[in-house]
Amino acid sequence: MDILIYVAIALIAILMLSGAPLAVGMSVGASIVLLYSIGISTESLAQFFFSSINSYPLLACPFFILSGNILLKSGGMEPLSDFMRVTFGHLRGGYAIATIIFATFLGSISGSSAACLAIIGILIVPILVQVGYDRPFASAIAVTSGELGLLIPPSLFFILFGALSHISISDLFLAGIGPGAFTALLMCITAYIISRKRNYPVSAVASWKERWSAFVRVLPVLFMPIVVLGGIYGGIFSPTQAGAVSVFYAIILGFLCYRKLSFAGFVDALVDTIKVSSMIYFLVIGGDLLGRMLAFIELPQMIALWVADSNFGPTTFLLTIELVLLIMGFFFSGIPMIIVVLPLFLPGVQSLGIDPVLYGVLAVMVSLIGEITPPVGPQLWFAAPICNEKMGAIARESWVFLGGMMFAVLATTFVPDIAMYLVDLAR
């Protein structure tokens, strides 16, 4: 192997360990190989930069991020939290269950775990603590249920994986509904058992008038995923166009319905969207360059050959990949996993006749677990200041919910219809 490849790999590792942005590490190391080992021109390298993000499906990312940010500024989240409170607050563990269901709906609106975590951490965790829940437990619910935002469609991880791997994003969205709902159910059962064991308090039963009033106020927000997903699967617009529609819908909610969205708030939402979208696009560029370098050293072919020589069956292969991704999740955050690691196993997936959509859903589910597992666990770092709790305390309370998420992964592996039933029905 060319000595420059070893130099590039060492440089990538050094840059990552030094705290340099991940996109910089991947881009610099891969560019060295592409320029001096493969011998491409600087003009071609610049073209790679452009072509990697010149993707119509990737355009959905900033749209869905913007719609989630606008909703956060519009005041539409408060009616949703109130509705969940009056509906479930009188049940044992009802506040915890309401938070998980709230995150499920929020995920179908924003498609972002960071947005889910921010909203739940700011709006819901103080309520849980106020009524008597332990703050570490409330924070653990926030950080784990926030991950549903990347499983319930529209999911930014599905958009990235589908766009980069040339897999139908609509199919990935459909396939995420079953595992997302099943994971949410398992988390609700877990929250109920823990709440009952710890004897967390309940609130008074809300009157039907209060419930109806809360339902009327939240109805415009609940209608948003119907508009977005109904338009996609009704053939009215593509996932990218659905992102644009979600932005307009969020603007209407903010300015005309709830009337809490100011011009300054709208500008803040735009700025936050630009920051997050820029980070994602730079990671896509770095991941594309690194992928070209890995293709040059024939790593995907080696993995495909390893699969062929190992005589794996489809289920055994999926379980092996899930274990590999679970271990890697301790050291890598989700987006690099989606951009760089997941496509490497696609040749093996295709050679064994596994539906790439099923593989994509399972791989994303495992990657989400890695988002919460130390020592990297980016969502834990994000949750600590938002929830005003120590990261170690949140991590300890999160393990039981992560166990439920892992059970959902295994159940979907052995019963693929959990993910593929709606996809097969649509096909």
Secondary structure as UniProt FT lines:
FT   HELIX           3..17
FT   TURN            18..19
FT   HELIX           22..32
FT   HELIX           33..38
FT   HELIX           42..53
FT   HELIX           57..59
FT   HELIX           60..74
FT   HELIX           77..88
FT   TURN            89..90
FT   TURN            92..93
FT   HELIX           94..110
FT   HELIX           113..119
FT   HELIX           120..124
FT   HELIX           125..131
FT   HELIX           135..145
FT   HELIX           146..150
FT   HELIX           156..165
FT   HELIX           169..198
FT   HELIX           208..233
FT   TURN            234..235
FT   HELIX           239..252
FT   HELIX           253..257
FT   HELIX           263..296
FT   TURN            297..298
FT   HELIX           299..310
FT   HELIX           314..328
FT   TURN            329..331
FT   HELIX           334..336
FT   HELIX           337..341
FT   HELIX           342..345
FT   HELIX           346..351
FT   TURN            352..353
FT   HELIX           356..370
FT   TURN            371..372
FT   TURN            374..376
FT   HELIX           378..387
FT   HELIX           391..414
FT   HELIX           417..426
//
